[in-house]
Structure formats: structure tokens, C-alpha cells
């Protein structure tokens, strides 16, 4: 079986270079624990949670797995200080965050030994995160669901790798072994998947919402500020069509972001899939099944060897063929 060892797997203490996207309304303890148990890194989507709810969720995850996991939050949250206290007290492995300036989060968590892995959509923000003390960075291309970049993953990943020394994790457009090998060929040391983990058995998303996703294609997503006040890729359902027709402007503010996150959180649990905001990446067009997290991660790692074998057949080779392989990404710095 192929072994994929990178600085990211070593840093996080995980078996496989796969991170579960920190999705509000999706990444609850059952999913987080299942991803970590399968050898990846699960991340609790705590952006819409109160501090005590975060503590309860962390303790629930610990009952389900002894493997490392992370907690995602919003740096501009009014409950940030209390949430960070909880994470420090509960000895969480990773702090994950996206929208907002994370410098104060890193400054607060680093002395406690918590690793900081922000998600960014530009090279300049990745550089700033490294300067602020981030341990790794997730770069999320325009294909991604939720808050996405204006730059495609194929360009954003190598451009970032060329500018920072910390490990780069690629996000936006990944769901299988082909994506993993492609990301690593661009210099990434792992991938983060969001939409793919929505459609797993451990995901608490309602069945009717999952069916909406399965029926969707890559052309069925759209980027709009109407949900959170900033660029957010979602499925283009009836709600989004009506918002776009209205032409109503949305203020980009902390309050609109908070309200948007709450709407997304509630959308996955219940409601008419046509009348709630459903975050989705373009990769939805490649997803056709609902496996368990273990089945998904095992298939990605097992298929990675087949993908590499197919690639290598296109080159002139000497010596013995591909058998058990260890693919190690060395530091380029």
C-alpha cells in the first residue's frame, strides 16, 4: 500500500495527508472523529457555537477517538477569547480559521502548543500568516465551496509554495486520488476536502439535502455575496436565484458574516433544499456516492498508487516496476 509521508503528516501526527474541511453545520463530532480515526485530520466546525457547546463537542470527539483533531473558529467572533480558553484547557491539537485577521489567535494559542492552520485565498495572505507564526496554511482556490479565492487552485497552490516555507495544503476541487496526486505534484503536502465529506455516512446533513447534492453537477454552483456579505460559493438553488434577481446589496460586515454562518449552519440540518443556502464546491460534479469516511480515505490512498502507476507508464523507465512505494515530499527550502 502506498505511503504518503509529508511534513504535514509529521507535523499533525496523522497517517494520511487528508484534512476534512471545517464546515459550519456539517463538521460535528461524529464526522470529525470518523475522519481522524481513518487517518486524516477531522476539524470541528465551531464557528457558530458558543464556548460551552465547543467544550461539549470536543469532549464528545475525545470519547470517539484518541487521534488528533482540530477546531475551527472565526477570529472576529465576540466569543473568541472564551473559545480559545476552552481549546487550550481541552488541549486541542489544531486551531483552524479563515475570514479575518488571525494574528491574535496565533499569539494566544502558540504558547499552549496548539498548531495554527489558517485558510487563505491569496499568496499575500499566506505570506502574512507565515509571518504571524502559522504552522501551515490551507490555500483555497476559486473552485472551493464557501468563502473562496478569485484565483484557481492550479495557479494558487504553486504560487504559494514558491513564496512560503511552511507546509501548504491545497483546497478547492479535491475528492479523490487524482486530486491528491495532482496537488502534491504542485508542491502541496496534503489536501483539504469539504464538499466530499458532506456526502459521507457520518455527515449529519439531512438525507434530502444530500440528495440535492448528488443530483447537482459542476455547473450548478455560483459565487455570491448574498449569504455572508463576501464571496461564497453555494449551490444555485431557488433561494439564490431569487436573491440574485432582487439585486439587493449585502453589507460586508462582521454582523452579516455572523448571520450568514448561522444560516448555513441551520440549512444542512433541515429545510427545503431549494430555499436554504447550501455551500458547495465545483467538485460536486465528480461525487456520485456516500461512503463512510474510512471507505473514502482508504480508497483515495489505495487508488493513489494506481494513479501514479498510470502516470509512470507514460515515461520511459528502467529497473523494477512500481510496487510498494513511499512518496515523501522533501522541504524545498
C-alpha positions as CSV (number, residue, x, y, z in Angstrom):
1,X,0.0,0.0,0.0
2,X,1.2,3.5,-0.9
3,X,2.6,5.5,2.0
4,X,2.3,9.3,1.6
5,X,4.6,11.0,4.1
6,X,4.9,14.7,4.1
7,X,5.8,17.5,6.5
8,X,2.1,17.9,7.1
9,X,1.5,14.3,8.3
10,X,4.6,14.6,10.5
11,X,3.5,18.0,12.0
12,X,0.0,16.8,12.7
13,X,0.8,13.3,13.7
14,X,-1.6,11.8,11.2
15,X,-1.3,8.8,8.8
16,X,-2.6,10.3,5.6
17,X,-2.3,13.8,4.1
18,X,-6.0,14.5,4.1
19,X,-7.8,17.2,6.1
20,X,-11.6,17.5,6.5
21,X,-12.8,21.0,5.7
22,X,-14.1,22.9,8.7
23,X,-17.7,23.2,7.7
24,X,-20.2,25.0,9.9
25,X,-23.3,22.9,10.2
26,X,-21.6,19.8,8.9
27,X,-18.4,19.1,10.9
28,X,-19.9,17.8,14.1
29,X,-18.2,15.3,16.5
30,X,-19.3,12.1,14.7
31,X,-17.8,13.3,11.4
32,X,-14.7,14.8,12.9
33,X,-13.9,11.7,14.9
34,X,-14.5,9.4,11.9
35,X,-12.1,11.3,9.7
36,X,-9.4,11.3,12.4
37,X,-9.9,7.6,13.1
38,X,-9.5,6.9,9.4
39,X,-6.0,8.5,9.4
40,X,-6.9,12.1,8.3
41,X,-7.4,15.2,10.4
42,X,-11.0,16.0,11.4
43,X,-11.9,19.6,12.3
44,X,-14.9,20.7,14.4
45,X,-16.9,23.4,12.7
46,X,-17.3,25.6,15.7
47,X,-17.8,29.0,14.1
48,X,-21.4,29.2,15.1
49,X,-21.0,27.5,18.5
50,X,-21.0,29.1,22.0
51,X,-17.9,28.3,24.1
52,X,-19.6,25.8,26.3
53,X,-21.0,24.0,23.3
54,X,-17.5,23.9,21.9
55,X,-16.2,22.3,25.1
56,X,-19.0,19.6,25.0
57,X,-18.3,18.8,21.3
58,X,-14.5,18.5,22.0
59,X,-15.2,16.1,24.8
60,X,-17.6,14.1,22.6
61,X,-14.9,13.8,19.9
62,X,-12.4,12.6,22.6
63,X,-14.8,9.8,23.5
64,X,-14.9,8.6,19.9
65,X,-11.2,8.9,19.0
66,X,-7.8,9.3,20.6
67,X,-6.4,10.7,17.3
68,X,-5.5,14.3,16.7
69,X,-8.3,16.7,15.6
70,X,-8.8,20.5,15.2
71,X,-11.3,23.2,16.0
72,X,-12.4,25.9,13.5
73,X,-13.4,29.4,14.6
74,X,-13.9,32.9,13.3
75,X,-11.1,35.3,14.5
76,X,-13.7,38.2,14.7
77,X,-16.1,36.2,16.8
78,X,-17.3,38.1,20.0
79,X,-16.8,34.8,21.9
80,X,-13.3,34.3,20.6
81,X,-11.4,34.7,23.9
82,X,-13.7,32.2,25.8
83,X,-13.5,29.7,22.9
84,X,-9.7,29.9,22.9
85,X,-9.7,29.3,26.6
86,X,-11.7,26.1,26.1
87,X,-9.4,24.9,23.3
88,X,-6.3,25.5,25.5
89,X,-7.9,23.8,28.5
90,X,-9.0,20.8,26.4
91,X,-5.6,20.5,24.7
92,X,-6.9,20.7,21.2
93,X,-4.2,19.8,18.6
94,X,-5.1,22.4,15.8
95,X,-6.7,25.8,15.6
96,X,-8.3,26.4,12.2
97,X,-9.7,29.7,11.0
98,X,-10.5,31.6,7.8
99,X,-12.1,35.0,7.4
100,X,-10.5,37.7,9.5
101,X,-7.0,38.6,10.8
102,X,-5.7,35.5,12.7
103,X,-2.6,37.2,14.3
104,X,-4.2,37.4,17.7
105,X,-5.4,33.8,17.5
106,X,-1.9,32.6,16.8
107,X,-0.4,34.7,19.5
108,X,-2.8,33.3,22.1
109,X,-2.6,29.6,21.1
110,X,1.1,29.1,20.2
111,X,2.3,29.2,23.8
112,X,-0.2,26.5,24.6
113,X,1.3,24.2,21.9
114,X,-1.7,24.5,19.6
115,X,-0.9,24.4,15.9
116,X,-2.3,27.2,13.8
117,X,-3.5,26.4,10.3
118,X,-5.4,29.3,8.7
119,X,-7.2,29.1,5.3
120,X,-6.4,31.8,2.8
121,X,-7.3,32.7,-0.8
122,X,-4.2,34.6,-1.8
123,X,-0.4,34.4,-1.8
124,X,-0.1,37.6,0.2
125,X,-2.3,36.3,2.9
126,X,-0.3,33.1,3.1
127,X,2.9,35.1,3.5
128,X,1.3,37.2,6.2
129,X,0.1,34.1,8.0
130,X,3.6,32.7,8.0
131,X,5.0,35.9,9.3
132,X,2.4,35.9,12.1
133,X,3.6,32.4,13.1
134,X,1.2,30.0,11.4
135,X,2.5,26.4,11.3
136,X,1.0,25.5,8.0
137,X,-1.5,27.1,5.6
138,X,-4.5,25.9,3.6
139,X,-4.8,27.7,0.3
140,X,-8.3,27.5,-1.2
141,X,-8.8,28.2,-4.9
142,X,-11.9,29.6,-6.6
143,X,-13.3,26.1,-7.2
144,X,-13.9,25.6,-3.4
145,X,-17.2,25.8,-1.6
146,X,-17.8,28.6,0.9
147,X,-15.5,31.6,1.0
148,X,-13.3,31.1,-2.0
149,X,-10.5,32.8,-3.8
150,X,-10.6,34.7,-7.1
151,X,-7.6,32.5,-8.3
152,X,-7.8,28.9,-9.4
153,X,-6.2,26.2,-7.3
154,X,-3.8,25.1,-10.1
155,X,-2.2,28.5,-10.0
156,X,-2.7,29.5,-6.4
157,X,-1.0,26.4,-4.9
158,X,2.3,26.5,-6.7
159,X,2.4,30.3,-6.4
160,X,2.1,30.0,-2.7
161,X,4.6,27.1,-2.4
162,X,7.1,29.3,-4.1
163,X,6.7,32.1,-1.5
164,X,6.4,30.4,1.9
165,X,8.5,27.9,3.9
166,X,5.7,26.3,5.9
167,X,3.7,23.4,4.6
168,X,1.0,24.2,2.1
169,X,-2.3,22.3,2.0
170,X,-4.4,22.5,-1.2
171,X,-8.2,23.1,-1.1
172,X,-10.7,23.6,-3.8
173,X,-11.6,20.8,-6.3
174,X,-10.4,17.7,-4.5
175,X,-12.4,14.5,-3.9
176,X,-10.2,11.5,-5.0
177,X,-6.8,10.1,-5.6
178,X,-6.3,12.0,-8.8
179,X,-6.7,15.3,-7.0
180,X,-4.4,14.2,-4.2
181,X,-1.6,13.3,-6.6
182,X,-2.2,16.5,-8.6
183,X,-2.0,18.6,-5.5
184,X,1.3,17.0,-4.4
185,X,2.8,17.5,-7.9
186,X,2.1,21.2,-7.5
187,X,4.1,21.2,-4.2
188,X,1.3,20.8,-1.7
189,X,1.8,18.5,1.2
190,X,-1.8,17.4,1.6
191,X,-5.3,18.3,0.6
192,X,-8.4,19.6,2.4
193,X,-11.8,18.4,1.3
194,X,-15.1,19.9,2.3
195,X,-17.8,19.1,-0.2
196,X,-16.6,15.5,-0.4
197,X,-17.1,15.0,3.3
198,X,-20.6,16.4,3.3
199,X,-21.5,13.3,1.3
200,X,-20.3,10.6,3.8
201,X,-22.2,8.3,6.1
202,X,-21.0,10.1,9.2
203,X,-22.1,13.5,8.0
204,X,-25.2,14.7,9.9
205,X,-26.6,16.5,6.9
206,X,-30.2,15.6,6.2
207,X,-30.9,13.0,3.5
208,X,-32.9,15.3,1.4
209,X,-30.0,17.8,1.4
210,X,-27.6,15.0,0.5
211,X,-29.9,14.0,-2.4
212,X,-29.8,17.6,-3.7
213,X,-26.0,17.5,-3.7
214,X,-25.9,14.1,-5.5
215,X,-28.2,15.5,-8.2
216,X,-26.0,18.5,-8.8
217,X,-23.3,19.0,-11.4
218,X,-20.1,21.1,-11.5
219,X,-22.0,23.9,-13.4
220,X,-24.7,24.1,-10.6
221,X,-22.7,26.3,-8.2
222,X,-22.4,30.1,-8.0
223,X,-20.3,32.7,-6.1
224,X,-22.4,35.3,-4.4
225,X,-22.0,37.8,-1.5
226,X,-25.7,37.5,-0.6
227,X,-25.2,34.9,2.1
228,X,-22.3,36.2,4.3
229,X,-21.5,39.6,2.8
230,X,-18.4,38.3,1.0
231,X,-17.7,35.8,-1.8
232,X,-19.2,32.5,-1.0
233,X,-19.7,29.5,-3.4
234,X,-23.1,27.8,-3.0
235,X,-25.4,25.6,-5.0
236,X,-27.5,27.7,-7.3
237,X,-31.0,26.8,-6.0
238,X,-34.3,28.7,-6.0
239,X,-33.3,30.8,-3.0
240,X,-30.1,32.0,-4.6
241,X,-31.8,32.7,-7.9
242,X,-34.4,34.9,-6.1
243,X,-31.7,36.8,-4.2
244,X,-29.8,37.5,-7.4
245,X,-32.9,38.7,-9.1
246,X,-33.7,41.1,-6.3
247,X,-30.4,42.9,-6.9
248,X,-30.2,43.8,-3.2
249,X,-26.8,44.7,-2.0
250,X,-25.3,43.0,1.1
251,X,-23.2,44.9,3.5
252,X,-19.8,43.3,4.1
253,X,-19.6,43.4,7.9
254,X,-19.0,41.2,11.0
255,X,-22.7,41.1,11.5
256,X,-23.6,39.9,8.0
257,X,-20.8,37.3,8.3
258,X,-22.2,36.0,11.6
259,X,-25.8,35.9,10.3
260,X,-24.6,34.1,7.1
261,X,-22.7,31.5,9.1
262,X,-25.8,30.8,11.2
263,X,-28.0,30.5,8.1
264,X,-25.6,28.0,6.6
265,X,-25.4,26.0,9.9
266,X,-29.1,25.6,10.0
267,X,-29.5,24.9,6.3
268,X,-27.8,21.5,6.5
269,X,-29.9,20.2,9.3
270,X,-33.4,20.7,7.8
271,X,-35.4,22.8,5.5
272,X,-36.3,22.8,1.8
273,X,-33.0,22.3,-0.1
274,X,-34.3,24.8,-2.7
275,X,-34.8,27.6,-0.1
276,X,-31.7,27.4,2.1
277,X,-28.0,28.3,1.4
278,X,-26.0,25.1,0.6
279,X,-22.3,25.6,0.5
280,X,-20.7,23.6,-2.3
281,X,-17.5,23.4,-4.4
282,X,-17.5,22.7,-8.1
283,X,-16.1,19.3,-7.3
284,X,-19.7,18.2,-6.6
285,X,-19.9,17.2,-10.3
286,X,-17.4,14.4,-9.5
287,X,-19.2,13.0,-6.4
288,X,-21.6,10.1,-7.0
289,X,-21.8,8.1,-3.8
290,X,-22.0,8.3,0.0
291,X,-19.2,6.2,1.6
292,X,-18.1,6.1,5.2
293,X,-15.1,8.3,6.0
294,X,-12.8,5.2,6.3
295,X,-14.0,3.9,2.9
296,X,-13.4,7.3,1.3
297,X,-9.9,7.9,2.8
298,X,-8.8,4.2,2.2
299,X,-10.0,4.4,-1.5
300,X,-8.1,7.7,-2.0
301,X,-4.8,6.2,-0.7
302,X,-5.2,2.9,-2.4
303,X,-6.1,4.5,-5.7
304,X,-3.2,6.9,-5.5
305,X,-0.8,4.0,-6.3
306,X,-2.9,3.2,-9.4
307,X,-2.8,6.9,-10.5
308,X,0.9,7.0,-10.1
309,X,1.4,3.7,-12.0
310,X,-0.7,5.1,-14.9
311,X,1.4,8.3,-14.9
312,X,4.7,6.4,-14.8
313,X,3.7,4.2,-17.7
314,X,3.8,7.4,-19.9
315,X,7.5,7.7,-19.1
316,X,10.5,5.6,-20.2
317,X,11.6,3.8,-17.1
318,X,14.4,1.4,-16.2
319,X,14.7,-1.1,-13.4
320,X,11.9,-2.8,-11.5
321,X,8.3,-1.7,-11.7
322,X,6.2,0.2,-9.2
323,X,5.4,-1.9,-6.2
324,X,5.0,-0.8,-2.6
325,X,6.0,2.9,-2.7
326,X,6.8,5.6,-0.2
327,X,6.2,9.0,-1.6
328,X,7.9,11.6,0.6
329,X,7.7,15.3,-0.1
330,X,11.0,16.9,0.9
331,X,11.3,20.5,2.0
332,X,12.1,22.7,-0.9
333,X,13.5,25.4,1.4
